[in-house]
Structure formats: structure tokens, C-alpha cells
Amino acid sequence: MSNKNLVLTKQIEKETGYQVMAVGLSLHKKIKMLAVETGIPMRTILETMIRYGFENLEIQDVNLDDE
């Protein structure tokens, strides 16, 4: 897997609506802090991270010799 950085560009516009997210409390806090710092809506941050994850996803087979 490559070591590419995920780059977020700060935004001025604020989101007017909210969507429910099912993430752990510690992740929610980090995403919220990032949203405040960048002005990017939490939904956009999550979607960007998820897309990046899919684009850089590598699935490995289970090595049965290690069991």
C-alpha cells in the first residue's frame, strides 16, 4: 500500500443541515475538531476519508501457515 497523504482544503462555507453518523466517540471528536479547524462539514470529511480508503484499499489473504 502506498503512503499517500489525504489532503483536505479548508472551506469558508458552513453546512446548514446535519446527518446522523455512526462512529465511535473518539473518532467523532476528532472529525468534529477537524471540521472546526478547516470549515469543512463533517459529512464531507467522512465521505472524503471513506473514498480515500476505498481508493487505497489493499485486501490481504489469510496466511494459514501462521496459524
LOMIDO-93798 format. One record per residue (C-alpha): residue number from 1; residue in one letter; x, y, z. Coordinates in pm, whole numbers, padded with zeros to 5 digits. Layout:
N
<NUM,'A',<X,Y,Z>>;
...
This chain:
67
<1,'M',<00000,00000,00000>>;
<2,'S',<00134,00346,-00084>>;
<3,'N',<00196,00610,00182>>;
<4,'K',<-00004,00892,00022>>;
<5,'N',<-00134,01170,00244>>;
<6,'L',<-00501,01263,00248>>;
<7,'V',<-00520,01638,00179>>;
<8,'L',<-00820,01846,00289>>;
<9,'T',<-00864,02202,00162>>;
<10,'K',<-01015,02447,00412>>;
<11,'Q',<-01360,02581,00327>>;
<12,'I',<-01537,02901,00420>>;
<13,'E',<-01899,02786,00375>>;
<14,'K',<-02078,02631,00672>>;
<15,'E',<-02316,02338,00643>>;
<16,'T',<-02678,02422,00712>>;
<17,'G',<-02802,02070,00784>>;
<18,'Y',<-02679,01765,00970>>;
<19,'Q',<-02669,01392,00904>>;
<20,'V',<-02653,01114,01160>>;
<21,'M',<-02319,00929,01169>>;
<22,'A',<-02245,00604,01343>>;
<23,'V',<-01885,00634,01458>>;
<24,'G',<-01714,00584,01792>>;
<25,'L',<-01697,00879,02030>>;
<26,'S',<-01323,00930,01994>>;
<27,'L',<-01347,00939,01613>>;
<28,'H',<-01645,01173,01628>>;
<29,'K',<-01446,01414,01845>>;
<30,'K',<-01151,01410,01603>>;
<31,'I',<-01374,01463,01300>>;
<32,'K',<-01556,01747,01474>>;
<33,'M',<-01225,01916,01566>>;
<34,'L',<-01109,01882,01204>>;
<35,'A',<-01437,02030,01081>>;
<36,'V',<-01397,02331,01310>>;
<37,'E',<-01034,02382,01203>>;
<38,'T',<-01099,02355,00830>>;
<39,'G',<-01457,02476,00791>>;
<40,'I',<-01532,02153,00604>>;
<41,'P',<-01862,01985,00702>>;
<42,'M',<-01820,01664,00900>>;
<43,'R',<-02013,01474,00631>>;
<44,'T',<-01771,01592,00363>>;
<45,'I',<-01471,01494,00575>>;
<46,'L',<-01613,01146,00633>>;
<47,'E',<-01701,01098,00266>>;
<48,'T',<-01353,01214,00161>>;
<49,'M',<-01185,00976,00407>>;
<50,'I',<-01405,00684,00303>>;
<51,'R',<-01340,00747,-00069>>;
<52,'Y',<-00966,00772,00000>>;
<53,'G',<-00983,00447,00196>>;
<54,'F',<-01155,00266,-00090>>;
<55,'E',<-00912,00406,-00348>>;
<56,'N',<-00613,00293,-00139>>;
<57,'L',<-00756,-00031,-00004>>;
<58,'E',<-00549,-00347,-00013>>;
<59,'I',<-00703,-00677,00092>>;
<60,'Q',<-00467,-00950,00203>>;
<61,'D',<-00541,-01319,00210>>;
<62,'V',<-00514,-01502,00539>>;
<63,'N',<-00180,-01678,00573>>;
<64,'L',<-00279,-02024,00700>>;
<65,'D',<00087,-02108,00777>>;
<66,'D',<00084,-01852,01063>>;
<67,'E',<-00199,-02027,01249>>;
